[in-house]
Amino acid sequence: MKKLASIVIIGLTFIGVLVKTGSLHSSEYAPSHLSDNVIFTGEAILFSGNANRPLAEEVARYLNISLGNATVNKFNDGEIQISIENSVRNKDVFILQSSCPSKTQSVNDNLMELYLLIRTMKRASAASITAVIPYYGYARQDRKTAGRVPISAADVALMLEMGGVDRIITVDLHCGQIQGFFHNVPVDHLYATFMFTAYFANKDLQNVVVVAPDAGGVERSKKLMEDLIKHGTPAELALISKQRAKAGVVASMSLIGDVAGADAIIVDDLCDTGGTLVKAAQLLKEQGANRVFVAVTHPVFSGDALEKIRNSMIDEMVITNTIPLRGDVPPNVHCISVGPLLGEAIHRIQSGGSISELFQ
């Protein structure tokens, strides 16, 4: 059966959405510098692959768009088949596609779809091509950890750049230096931290301690702590020191800081198998934490991750919809939409506005 991808012609107003275990609600956690009643002087088109069509539809609703059609399908042997049914000649094209696993496709399927969509638009004489990649796959392979291994994050960037992409929009990269892997393509790196800040600032939290799950997450956790303080919620910082036996396997954990009687918030960019965050929550409860919250941008949720979270000491895990949820979502997982953030970024790029103002 053919899958229809969506092309959206950008238009006017703002509709923010919050996704909570699959339901849509009015969003209290959208960017504070949103535009309203915006009229574009030029024509732009947003195209969605099959990785995360619901998110593309939210971006479309944010911009009050009209929809067009294209076919993104597979041949019998699994090769990707793409046919664009609207002219993109001399138009600014935006392609929304996470390089993530989805219900019916692998990371590599979605990455190849993105690459072929870029090539299709290039051959169809698009004026510019912006890849909107909410979740940048292969980001954890950002350096050589042994001999004779690739730096896959850089190689994906090279592939997209050689394919003809003109700009990248992405959310919460695993490490910021990935932006430098794109040599001649600007990267707009968006952050979900302010959305988590608004969410937790509206909860009745006491004695807040923001916890970095490892040394690499200190900067992200420190940012959330500072933003909470600015919003009138006093907060402190703690760090979990962990030793890994191998990739994805934690040998030991220890806490640096005090969480006794506190509402602890663990901040991370992604959750894969869930093992590390589940163990971290257990450690914090053993150290006297009152409640344990987790804020994660990218819900990779491999294997039995959701079941681990369901049975864990995590009181609430707040995620975003950069990756579509798969499986039975437990009641302690809640999802905030990045649709308004991406929609506003697309609008500002198209109209020449400032992206950095979104986070001030």
N, C-alpha and C positions, 0 to 999 in steps of 0.2 A: 504493500500500500504506500502511495506517495506521501511524503511529509512536506507540508507547505511551510516554508520559512517566511518571515514577515519583513516587508520593506515598509518603512514608515517615513512619510514626508513631514518634516518638523513644522509645528504650528505654534499655538499660543500657550495657554494658561498652566496652572499648577494643581496637580492632585498628588498629595503625599500619601504613602501607604505604609502601614505596619503589618508585617506578616507574623501571625502568632499561631504556631502549630497548624499552619495551613490556611488560616482565615485572614481576611483583609480588614483592616481597621484604619481610622484616621490616625495619622502619624503625629506624635508629639516630639519625635526624635529626628526630624529632618533638619537639613542645614538651616542656620539662622539667617543667611544672606541669600534667600531665594528670590528670583525675579518673578514679577507678575505682569500680566498683560503685555507680553513681549511679542513684537511682530518682526519676523525675519525679513530682511531685504533680499536675500538670496535663497536659492532652493537647496536643501540638504536632504539626504536620504539615510535612514538608519535601517540596517539589514541584520536579521538575526539568524544565526545558525541553529543547530538542533541541541546544543549543549544546555542552554538555559532560556528557552523561549518565554516562560512566565515572567522572568525578570525583564526581558525585552518589551513585553507587553505593558509592564508597569512603567517603564521609561516612556513608552508611547502614550500612556494615559497622562503621565506627568506633563507631556508637551501637547496634549490634545491633538493627536495626529490622525491622519487618515492612512489606511493600510493598503499596501499593494501586495502582490504575490510573486514568489519565486519557488522553484522546486529544488530542494536539497534532499537527494534520495541516494539509494545504493543499487548498483547493479547486482545481478545474481551472485557474482563471485566476491562481493563485498567492496568493490571499488566505488568511490564516491562519485555521484552524478549531480552536477549543478547546472541549472538553467535559470537565468535571470529574465523575468518577463516584463520588466520596465526599463526604459532607457536610463542609463546613468551617465551619458556623455556630458562632459563639462559640469558635472554635479559633485558636490562634496559628499562623499559616502562614509558612513559610520557603520562598522560591522561589530555587533555585540556577540562575543563568543568566549566563554571561559574554557581554558584548556584543562578540563576536569573530567572525572568520571560522571556518567549520568545513568539513568535506569537502563538504557538500551545501548549505550556507547561507551567505549573506553576513553582514557585520556588521549591516546594517540589518534583515535577516530576524530575526536573533536578538534585536536590540533591540526590534523590534515584538512578537515573541513575549513578551518580558519585560513590556512595557507591557500587553499584552492579558491576560496571566496575572494581573497586579496588578488590573486592572479586573474580571476574572472573580471573583477572590477578594473584592473589595470589594462587588460586587453580590450575592455569595453570603453576605454577613453574617459574614465572618471577624472575629474579635476584634481581631487585629493582623496586619499584613503586613510581613515583613522580606525585602528583596531581598538575596540573597547573590550578589554580583557579583565573582567572583575577578579578572576582568580588566575594567576600566572602559574601554570604547571611547570614542573621541573625546577622550580625556584630553589629547592633545598640542595640541588646539586650545583652549588655556586662556586666551587673551588675543587682542586684536586686533593683528595684525601689519601690517595695511594698512587703508586705508579701505574701507568697505562689505563687510566680512567678518563672519561670525558668531563668537561665542564659544561654540563647539559644546559644550564640556564643561559649561558653565553651562546651556545650553539643554536638554541631555539630563537634567541634574539637575532642571530646572524641569518637564520632561515627566513624569518619574517621581514627583516630589512632587505635582504636580497630579493624577496618576493615582490617588493614594491610598496610596502606600507610607508605612509608619510608621517604618522603620529601614533603614539600609544597612550591609551588611558587605562590605568589599572588601579587596584585597591590593595593597600597593605601588603606590599611585597615582603617576602620572607626576610630579605635584607636589602637595604636601600641601594647598595652599590650595583645591583642588577640594572639600574637605570643607565649606568656607564657601559653596559654591554651593548647598548644601541649606539653606534658611533655617529651616525648622521641623522638620527630620528629623535625628535623631542619626546620625552616621556612625562605625562602628567600623572604624578603619583598621589592618589587620593587616600584619605585616612578615615577610618571608621571610629576612631577614638572619641571624637566629639559626640557621636551618636550614643556610645556607651555612657559617656558623661551625663548626657541629658536623661538617659534611662535610669541610671543609679541615683542621680540627684533628686529624682522624683519618688524614690523609695524611702521608707522609714528605716534608714541604716544608722547604727550606733557604733562608735569607736571603729571607724573604717580603717582597714589596713590593705593597701594594694600590694599584691604579691607577684613578683616576677618569677616565672617557673624555671628560669635559668639565667645565666649571666647575659646571654644575648637578648633577653627580653626586658632588661632593666630600663632602657630608654623608653620603650613603649609604656611600661608600667609607671615610670616617673611622669610621663606626659599625662596619663589618666589621673594620677594623684594630684598634680598641679591644677588640672582643669576642674576636678571636684572641689578643690579648695577655693578656686575662683567663683564657683557656683554656690559657695556657702556651706559646703560639706567638708569639715576637717578630716584629714586623712594622713596616714603615715605609710612608709614603704618598707617592705621586707623582701627577702630573696631566698629562693630554694636552690641549694647547691646540689647538683646531681652528678653521678658518675654512670656512664653508659657501658654496658657489657658489649653491645654492638648496636647498629642502627635500629632504633625502635624498641630497644630493650634497656631499661634502667636498672642498674645494679644496686645503687643506694641513693638515698636522699637525706639531706639535713637542712634545717631552717636557720637562716640568719635573720634575726629580728624577733619581735614579740607579737603574738596574735591572741594571747589569753583574753577571753571575754570580748573579742572583736568580731565584727562582720568583715570577713576576708574576701577580697576580689582578686582572683587569679586572672591575669591578662596574657593572652597568647594570640599569635596571628592565625594559627590553624589547629585543628584537632584531627588527627589521623585515626589511629587505632583506639585512642582514648586512654590507654594504659597510664601514660605519664600524668595526665590531669586527674585521673581517679586516685592514683597513689598520692599525688600532691594534696588532694582534698582530705584524704585519710590522715596524712601527716599533720595538716592544719587542725583537724578536729582533735587529734591526739595531743596537740600543743595547746588546746583550750579554746579554739575558735568557736564562737557562738553559731555563726552561719557561714557557709562557704558558697560564694558565687563565682562563676567563671564567665569571662567575656572573650569570645573567640570570633574572629572575622570570617574565617573560611571553614565550613563544616565538611571536611573531607569524609569523615566517618567510614573508614574501611572496616571490613569484616564485621565483628560483633560489637563495634564501638557503641552503638545506641543502647544495646543491652547492658553493657558495662556502666554506662552513664545512668541508666534507669535504676540500677541496683547499687549505685555509689553513694558516697556521703556528700555529693554535690547537691546543695539545696536548689540551685537554679543555674542553668547554663544559658547565656544569651549569645545568640549567633546572628549572622546576617545571611542573606540569600544570594551571595556571590556564587554558591554552588547549590543546585536544587537538592532538596532533601529526598532521601530514598529510605524505604522501610517504615516501620512503625515508630513514630516519633514519641518518646516518653513525655510525660506531663511536666518534667522539670527542664525541658528544653523549649526556649522561646526565641522567635526569629524576628529581627528588625530588618526592614527593607532598605537596601541601598539604591533603590530606584530613583528617588528624588535627587540623591547626590550625583548619580551618573547623568540623569537628565539635565541637571543644572550645569554640570561640567560640559556636556555636549553643547548646550545653548551658549555658554560663555566662549567656548572655542569658536563656534560659528559666528558669533557677534563681536568677537574681539574683546571680550570682558576678561576680568582677572580671576584666575583659579584660586590663587592664594587667599583672596578675600573670604572664601568659603570657610576657612579655618581660623579666622581672626576673631 
